[in-house]
Amino acid sequence: MGKRIRVTVWNEFLEEKKDDRVKAVYPKGMHEAIAASLKMKPDFEVRTATFEQEEHGLSESILNETDVLTWWGHQAHEKVSDQIVDRVQRKVVEDGMGLIVLHSGHMSKIFRRITGTGCKLKWRDSGERERVWVVSPAHPIAQGITDHFDIGKSEMYGEPFDIPAPDELVFVSWYQGGEVFRSGCCFYRGLGKVFYFSPGHETYPIYFNPDVLRVIENAVRWSAPEPTPKPIRGNAKPLEEIPAK
Ligand code: ZN
């Protein structure tokens, strides 16, 4: 077996403590549900980190041992320290750490920083059906997903989604109320690969849905850094002699 992929599953982990509806679905927190599924893959090495831990659980040494970071946040976006956001961004752009931003993480500091846009969207929590359509069947993140899958109860996220045109679009969602949404978007930033995946409202058991978990597993594999040499930048000597002007 090749090198294992080291995954850090980050969750704000506030709503699970405060809101009984969320606690009922995720007694140990959404991060534990996501981590439990990833831990079943023998080639993944999985840890979790949460907002209330020191340095939000994302110290320099933990990030140095992280190939892919997943991010779920909602209420505390503005309370996440800029220093940690700088650190995560640097790890993505300069070291190629993969970043998977989930659901309400669309408004996180790190996602707005990475995309350079406002990242606002339309939303409605009516427990309606979401149908996730594969629009790039050959994409590694769509492997194992045939055509589409349904999420029985979901929060609607609708267009227009204020993001730059994604480098690759893997999924588009339709909702019972009529809206559509770019629900699976890939971005390349420096050496890093970033995937945004919208399903995951905290009061529904979406992180127990096998298709959703398969997408997250695929995204971990896709976004894990490649063992490529660092690009050469800065002032460069010519490769061939340049005749005098
Ligand atoms: Zn939500």
Boltz pocket constraint, residues with backbone or C-beta under 6 A from the ligand:
constraints:
  - pocket:
      binder: B
      contacts: [[A, 103], [A, 104], [A, 155], [A, 200], [A, 201], [A, 202]]
      max_distance: 6.0
